[in-house]
Amino acid sequence: MATPFEILGVSVDSSLEEIKQQYREKLLGAHPDKWHRQQQRNNATNADQIGSTKKLRQEEQVPSVESIKSAYHVLSDPLRKEEYLKSLATKLQKQGMHSSGDGLDEFSLDDFSMVERAESPDELVDWFMDCPRCTNKNGFHVTEDILEQNGEELPNGMGYQVIIQCSMCSLWIKLNYDFADN
């Protein structure tokens, strides 16, 4: 299924004016009268070609008027467009596709819930976060030991990073953090 961006032939960062222009062009291109005239021209030049508007439309992969209007409805309103992009990102993330180039989303320790271990005399802490893909409660769990033993310093010197996996699915994430001064 094509996205509104694909239907109108625009990019995510296209201006409203570009979206309007593409909407008009696509709408004119999908109009049944125009297709009928195009079909007549094709039949006049090649008597052996007989096809309906629907067949010609499928061969040319022209979106329907309804899908063009629906795409414009989403992309012409900034709030609907933002809502659509968020839902698309969530859907892709649940399918295992991520926005960063290396395929791993980055989270901060601030995104995790902190729980002090009751039995620990050293006041050790565990951090938990629900998995954004499989929604497993506390799917990500890290301890101070994991952070201290496995963290790698970030190139910019702005903290550390460890890569961890959800306990229930195959999602891996980058966890960014810094050690607190005692």
Backbone as a ProteinNet text record, in pm:
[ID]
protein_1_A
[PRIMARY]
MATPFEILGVSVDSSLEEIKQQYREKLLGAHPDKWHRQQQRNNATNADQIGSTKKLRQEEQVPSVESIKSAYHVLSDPLRKEEYLKSLATKLQKQGMHSSGDGLDEFSLDDFSMVERAESPDELVDWFMDCPRCTNKNGFHVTEDILEQNGEELPNGMGYQVIIQCSMCSLWIKLNYDFADN
[TERTIARY]
84.1	0	88.5	58.9	139.5	108.9	211.4	194.2	139.4	85.4	40.7	153.3	275.7	389.8	412.6	402.5	420.7	306.5	185.6	68.7	80.8	121	133	269.7	364.8	498.3	574.4	561.2	630.8	717	811.2	895.1	838.4	892.2	845	860.6	964.9	990.8	939.3	851.1	792.8	707.1	708.3	627.8	480.5	394	250.9	220.3	291.9	272.1	307.9	417.9	456.4	352.4	300.5	198.1	72.1	30.8	-87.4	-67.6	50.4	78.9	72.8	135	133.3	-8.1	-84.3	-223	-302.5	-290.2	-363.3	-321.9	-189.7	-140.4	-187.4	-178.5	-220	-370.4	-446.1	-591.2	-631.8	-568.4	-596.8	-556.7	-443.5	-396.1	-484.3	-555.6	-640.8	-785.8	-816.8	-955.4	-1001.9	-1121.7	-1170.8	-1179	-1217.5	-1224.9	-1088.4	-986.1	-850.6	-808.8	-842.8	-808.2	-884	-1008.8	-1087	-1023.4	-981.7	-915	-783.3	-706.8	-579.4	-605	-708.9	-742.4	-781.2	-857.8	-896.9	-774.2	-679.6	-555.9	-479.8	-471.3	-401.2	-470.9	-603.4	-678.1	-667.2	-661.1	-650.4	-514.5	-410	-276.7	-249.1	-321.2	-298.6	-433.2	-491.5	-625.9	-631	-518.4	-515.9	-524.7	-496.2	-499.8	-640.1	-702.4	-834	-823.5	-856.6	-847.9	-939.7	-983	-1069.7	-985.7	-1053	-984.9	-916.8	-984.1	-927.8	-798.1	-796.5	-676.5	-563.7	-594.3	-493.2	-439.4	-528.8	-489.4	-396.1	-425.6	-340.6	-203.6	-199.5	-72.4	14.1	-47.4	25.7	48.1	-16.5	-9.3	-49.7	-160.2	-213.8	-303.5	-280.6	-365.7	-507.8	-601.7	-741.4	-762.4	-870.8	-905.7	-923.5	-986.6	-1009.4	-877.6	-781.4	-653.5	-575.6	-588.8	-522.9	-583.9	-716.6	-783.8	-748	-743.7	-709	-565.6	-473.5	-333.7	-322.2	-393.3	-389.9	-450.6	-557	-621.7	-521.2	-438.9	-339.2	-224.9	-171.3	-49	-72.5	-193.2	-217.7	-238.1	-262.1	-281.5	-160.9	-86.3	35.2	11.8	-100.6	-127.9	-155.9	-236.1	-263.5	-136.4	-53.5	72	163.5	175.6	260.2	207	75.9	13.9	39.5	27.8	53.6	199.2	293.5	435.1	465.9	404.3	424.7	370.7	251.2	193.3	275.1	327.6	411.9	540.8	602	725.1	700.1	588.6	554.2	532.2	461.3	434.3	565	652.4	779.7	867	864	944.2	896.2	766.1	712.8	749.5	776.7	819	970	1038.9	1183.3	1263.6	1200.2	1271.8	1291.8	1409.5	1443.8	1489.4	1485.8	1514.2	1662.3	1745.4	1887.7	1954.4	2066	2133.7	2181.3	2216.6	2268	2158.9	2035.9	1926.2	1897.9	1969.8	1948	1899.9	1786.6	1737	1816.1	1829.5	1903.6	1807.3	1833.7	1755.8	1851	1797.3	1872.8	1830.9	1917.4	1882.5	1761.8	1739.1	1622	1490.7	1496.6	1377.1	1340.1	1430.1	1410.9	1357.4	1287.5	1243.1	1352.4	1382.7	1488.4	1426.2	1483.2	1435	1555.3	1552.8	1660.5	1637.5	1745.4	1736.5	1722.5	1616.3	1589.4	1691.8	1736.2	1827.7	1973.4	2001.7	2139.5	2192.3	2302.1	2360.9	2431.1	2468.3	2540	2445.8	2315.9	2214.6	2227.8	2242.5	2252	2116.3	2121.9	2001.8	1988.1	1864.2	1831.5	1745.5	1754.2	1672.2	1590.8	1465.9	1375	1305.3	1273.2	1194.4	1112.3	986.8	902.7	956.3	946.9	996.6	902.8	956.8	871.2	817.4	880.5	833.1	729.9	769.2	677.9	594.2	621	552.8	563.8	663.6	686.5	719	646.1	670.8	810.7	889.3	1027.8	1112.7	1086.1	1161.8	1310	1344	1484.8	1517.2	1625.7	1667.6	1819.6	1867.4	2012.5	2042.8	2162.8	2210.3	2331.7	2370.3	2491.7	2612.2	2615.4	2726.9	2736.2	2622.8	2622.2	2676.5	2632.8	2678.3	2827.9	2875.8	3017.9	3107.8	3064	3149	3142.7	3030.2	3011.5	3001	2991.2	2976.3	3102.2	3082.5	3194.1	3178.1	3289.4	3284.3	3246	3157	3114.9	3229.1	3239.9	3349.7	3358.1	3245.5	3245.8	3277.5	3302.5	3334.1	3215.5	3096.2	2975	2901.6	2970.5	2905.8	2945.5	2859.4	2887.2	2767.2	2791.7	2685.4	2702.5	2591.2	2589.7	2475.7	2493.6	2390.3	2325.9	2192.2	2119.8	2003.1	1956.9	1847.8	1727.2	1608.9	1485	1487.2	1432.7	1431.1	1328.3	1237	1131.8	1137.3	1200.1	1204.6	1347.6	1364.7	1499.2	1543.4	1469	1503.8	1626.3	1722.8	1842	1834.5	1881.6	1884.9	2020	2049.7	2166.9	2118	2183	2147.7	2260	2229.1	2327.2	2311.2	2423.7	2419.6	2551.7	2554.1	2676.6	2678.5	2796.2	2807.4	2791	2713.3	2692.4	2814.8	2846.3	2956.6	2911.7	2997.8	2963.3	3005.7
-118.1	0	124.4	215	336.5	435.7	509.3	613.3	739.6	833.4	960.1	1031.6	1018.4	1081.5	1019.7	886.8	818.2	849.8	855.4	883.4	1020.3	1120.9	1256.4	1282.9	1194.3	1213.9	1327.3	1339.6	1444.2	1380	1457.8	1408.1	1454.6	1400.4	1434.1	1582.8	1643.5	1784.9	1880.1	1832.3	1919.7	2028.2	2145.4	2257.3	2233.9	2308.4	2298.4	2336	2433.5	2474.6	2360.6	2289.5	2175.2	2063.8	2041.2	1938.8	1975	2103.2	2148.6	2131.1	2168.1	2157.9	2011.8	1922.5	1780.9	1723.7	1769.9	1725.8	1760	1884.1	1926.8	1844.3	1825.3	1749.6	1604.5	1542.5	1402.2	1388.2	1484.3	1480	1493.4	1585.8	1599.8	1473.5	1415.4	1294.3	1173.3	1172.6	1058.7	1079.4	1196	1226.4	1131.3	1072.1	974.9	1029	1156.5	1213	1213.2	1247.3	1248.1	1106.8	1008.9	870.7	823.1	865.8	826	881	1009.3	1069.3	997.8	964.9	894.6	757	690.4	559.1	569.5	672.3	691	715.3	795.7	818.5	688.3	608.9	480.9	388.6	385.1	299.3	349.1	479.7	535.3	503.8	501.9	475.3	327.2	244.1	101.1	31.4	-7.4	-65.9	-197.9	-265.4	-393.7	-377.6	-259	-237.6	-198.1	-285.3	-252.9	-272.8	-171.1	-182.2	-83	-116.1	-25.5	78.6	179.8	283.6	221.7	126	61.2	-11.6	-84.2	-156.5	-58.5	48	148.3	210.8	239.5	300.2	206.1	75.3	-21.3	-29.9	-31	-38.5	83	199.6	323.2	346.7	266.2	278.1	418	463.9	593.5	572	645.8	629.5	677.5	623.7	663	804.3	865.4	999.5	997.5	891.4	880.6	876.2	797.9	788.7	919.9	991.9	1122.5	1222.1	1223.3	1313.2	1278.7	1150.8	1106.8	1146.3	1129	1166.9	1316.8	1394.9	1540.2	1580.6	1513.1	1541	1523.8	1421.1	1395.3	1495.9	1519	1599.3	1750	1794.2	1938.7	2002.4	1921.7	1973.4	1933	2030.1	1997.9	1902.6	1916.2	1827	1684.3	1669.7	1534.9	1472.5	1553.9	1503.3	1453.8	1531.8	1492.8	1365.5	1358	1238.9	1116.4	1133.9	1024.1	977.9	1072.4	1036.9	961.4	1002.4	931.8	789.7	774.1	639.6	552.1	610.9	536.4	491.8	581.1	546.3	434.2	441.1	336.5	203.5	207	84.8	23.1	105.2	54.6	1.3	68.6	23.9	-112.6	-133.6	-263.2	-373.3	-335.7	-432.5	-451.6	-380.7	-396.2	-300.4	-200.7	-101.9	23.6	80.8	192.3	312.3	427.3	552.8	585.3	531.6	564.5	477.5	523.7	455.3	315.7	290.1	158.4	62.1	105.1	16.8	7.4	80.7	76.1	211.3	210	333.5	362.9	491.2	532	581.2	539	581.3	632	711.7	762.9	684.5	681.1	617.6	687.4	813.1	886.9	825.4	748.4	682.4	558.1	512.6	391.7	427.3	332.5	347.6	292.4	365.2	324.5	257.6	142.7	69.8	32.1	74	36.9	-105.1	-181.7	-318.4	-314.1	-371.1	-367.5	-448.1	-558.5	-645.8	-603	-498.8	-458.8	-365.2	-405.8	-316.2	-196.5	-209.1	-101.8	-6.5	-22.4	59.8	54.1	-67.4	-85	-58.8	-20.7	20.5	-60.6	-92.9	-154.4	-55.1	-62.2	22.4	-66.9	-29.4	-106.7	-15.2	-73.2	-1.4	-102.9	-68.4	-153.7	-150.5	-262.8	-271.2	-195.5	-104.7	-30.3	-116.8	-231.2	-316.3	-417.5	-506.1	-612.6	-571.1	-456.2	-397	-481.1	-569.7	-649.7	-557.8	-574.8	-493.2	-524.5	-419.1	-431.7	-519.8	-512	-591.3	-559.3	-436.6	-397.7	-379.7	-443.5	-439	-424.3	-323.4	-306	-281.2	-321	-299.8	-208.9	-160.8	-79.7	-159.2	-289.1	-374.1	-380.9	-397	-402.3	-271.9	-160.3	-30.3	-11.5	-48.2	-29.5	-122.1	-246.5	-345.2	-339.1	-297.5	-306.2	-172.9	-65.4	64.6	108.5	168.9	224.7	375.5	444.4	590	639.4	737.3	795.3	876.6	882	954.3	1101.7	1163	1305.4	1329.9	1221.7	1234.7	1273.5	1263.7	1306.5	1187.7	1101.2	990	856.7	758.5	621	562.5	444.6	378.3	227.7	158.8	13.2	-31.6	-144.4	-199	-315.9	-311.6	-415.7	-467	-588.8	-652.3	-672.7	-666.2	-696.1	-842.6	-869.6	-1006.5	-1095.5	-1035.3	-1114.3	-1114.4	-1016.1	-1012.6	-982	-963.5	-945.4	-800	-708.7	-566.8	-534.4	-469.1	-418.6	-266.7	-204.7	-58.4	-12.7	113.4	177.5	255.9	234.5	305.1	401.8	530.5	634.9	676.6	696.8	734.1	798.4	851.9	907.2	869.9	853.1	820.2	946.3	935.5	1050.3	1068.7	1194.7	1223.9	1192.6	1123.6	1089.8	1199.7
0	0	0	-86.2	-100.8	11	49.8	151.2	84.1	162.3	103.3	28.4	77.1	10.4	-127	-135.3	-263.2	-359	-307.2	-391.8	-457.6	-379.3	-435	-497.2	-475.5	-532.7	-467.6	-334.9	-260.1	-152.2	-99.3	9.1	142.7	249.8	384.3	412.9	359.5	387.8	279.5	193.1	89.9	154.5	92.1	143.3	110.3	177.1	151.3	6.3	-47.1	-186.5	-282.4	-255.5	-339.5	-330.3	-210	-190.3	-268.8	-263.3	-337.6	-487.9	-536.4	-679.5	-725.5	-650.1	-686.4	-677.1	-578.3	-562.7	-688.6	-733.5	-853.8	-975.8	-991.8	-1107.4	-1103.4	-987.3	-973.8	-993.6	-941.6	-955.3	-1102.3	-1173.7	-1317.3	-1392.8	-1356.1	-1422.9	-1398.3	-1286.8	-1252.7	-1294.7	-1348.1	-1384.8	-1495.2	-1481.9	-1580.8	-1723.4	-1741.4	-1876.5	-1942.3	-1868.6	-1924.5	-1963.1	-1879.1	-1910.9	-2034.1	-2048.1	-2164.4	-2291.9	-2288.5	-2405.1	-2435.2	-2330.4	-2349.5	-2410.8	-2364.1	-2417	-2564.7	-2601.5	-2741.1	-2828.3	-2778.5	-2854.8	-2874.1	-2769.2	-2780	-2878.7	-2874.3	-2965.9	-3109.3	-3127.4	-3262.2	-3322.4	-3241.6	-3294.7	-3308.8	-3234.2	-3241.9	-3227.3	-3338	-3338	-3262.7	-3246.7	-3175.9	-3024	-2975.5	-2830.3	-2788.6	-2711	-2656.7	-2506.5	-2433.1	-2287	-2221.7	-2106.5	-2031.6	-1960	-1910.7	-1833.2	-1712.9	-1650.3	-1531.9	-1567.2	-1680.5	-1721	-1751.4	-1823.8	-1855.6	-1727.8	-1634.8	-1507.9	-1431.3	-1432	-1363.1	-1428.6	-1562.2	-1633.2	-1604.2	-1596.1	-1570.4	-1421.1	-1337	-1192.1	-1144.8	-1194.7	-1155	-1034	-926.2	-808	-835.3	-761.2	-777.2	-723.6	-767.5	-720.3	-568.7	-517	-372.7	-295.5	-344.8	-273.2	-281.2	-391.7	-405.1	-306.9	-298.8	-204.7	-60.5	-30.2	105.3	140.3	46.2	69.2	93.3	14.3	31.6	165.6	204.7	334	448.6	442	546.7	540.2	421.2	408.4	408.8	381.9	374.7	512.3	612.3	747.9	833.4	886.1	962.4	1079.8	1148.5	1262.3	1216.4	1109.7	1057.2	1001.6	936.3	880.9	993.2	1099.4	1212.8	1278.3	1294.5	1352.6	1264.6	1132.1	1039.4	1049.4	1052.7	1061.3	1190.3	1300.3	1427.4	1419.7	1363.2	1353.2	1258.6	1152.6	1059.6	1127.7	1204.8	1276.5	1376.7	1447.6	1544.3	1474.1	1363.2	1287.1	1236.9	1182.4	1132.1	1244.9	1359	1472.4	1520.8	1523.3	1565.5	1467.1	1342.9	1242.3	1243.3	1331.9	1344.4	1259.9	1201.6	1121.4	1205.3	1195.9	1282.9	1202.6	1269.2	1200.6	1189.4	1274.9	1266.7	1161.2	1110	1001.1	1034.6	1160.9	1195.8	1239.9	1238.6	1273.4	1421.5	1503.1	1647.4	1697.1	1764.9	1825.1	1951.1	1982	2101	2207.6	2329.8	2445	2551.3	2641.1	2754.5	2878.2	2975.9	3102.5	3165.5	3127.1	3175.8	3126.4	3015.9	2963.3	3043.7	3128.8	3208.6	3347.5	3408.4	3547.7	3638.3	3743.7	3835.8	3958.6	3996.4	4113.8	4199.6	4326.5	4418.3	4466.6	4473.4	4524.1	4675.8	4725.3	4869.7	4948.9	4891	4964.1	4954.7	4881.2	4856.1	4964.7	5031.2	5131.1	5066.7	4938.8	4869.1	4796.1	4819.3	4753	4600.6	4547.7	4403	4338.3	4210.9	4138.6	4010.1	3973.5	3845	3766.9	3634.5	3548	3455.6	3432	3348.6	3248	3130.6	3030.8	2952.7	2923.9	2840.1	2697.6	2629.2	2491.5	2397.5	2315	2221.8	2107.8	2079.9	1971.1	2020	2111	2154.6	2275	2330.2	2446.2	2572.6	2578.9	2698.9	2816.1	2925.8	3044.7	3096.2	3116.1	3163.6	3071.9	2941.7	2844.4	2844.3	2879.4	2891.4	3038.7	3082.3	3222.3	3224.8	3292.8	3309.8	3456.9	3493.8	3630.7	3627	3742.2	3749.9	3701.8	3736.4	3693.1	3541	3474.6	3327.3	3270.2	3325.4	3275.9	3298.8	3417	3449.4	3368.9	3347	3280.9	3128.4	3072.6	2927.2	2855	2928.9	2864.3	2792.1	2677	2599.9	2595.2	2611.2	2609.8	2470.7	2466.7	2339.3	2279.6	2147.2	2082.2	2120.9	2148.5	2181.9	2329.5	2403.7	2545.2	2631.1	2576.1	2646.3	2708.4	2776.7	2844.3	2785.8	2812.5	2773.9	2701.3	2641	2566.9	2580.6	2594.9	2596.4	2504.9	2437.8	2350.2	2423.2	2434.4	2506.8	2423.3	2458.2	2384.7	2475.4	2415.7	2487.3	2530.4	2647.2	2698.5	2628.2	2550.7	2485.5	2332.9	2271.8	2125.3	2079.8	1952.7	1897.5	1888.3	1948.1	1939.3	2024.1	1961.3	2029.6	2028.6	2135.3	2142.6	2195.5	2170.3	2230.5	2351.4	2463.7	2586.3	2620.1	2618.3	2650.1	2795.6	2862.6	3004.1	3042.7	3162.6	3219.5	3366.5	3421.6	3563.5	3645.7	3752.5	3841.3	3929	3956.9	4048.2	4190	4263.8	4403.1	4496.2
[MASK]
++++++++++++++++++++++++++++++++++++++++++++++++++++++++++++++++++++++++++++++++++++++++++++++++++++++++++++++++++++++++++++++++++++++++++++++++++++++++++++++++++++++++++++++++++++++

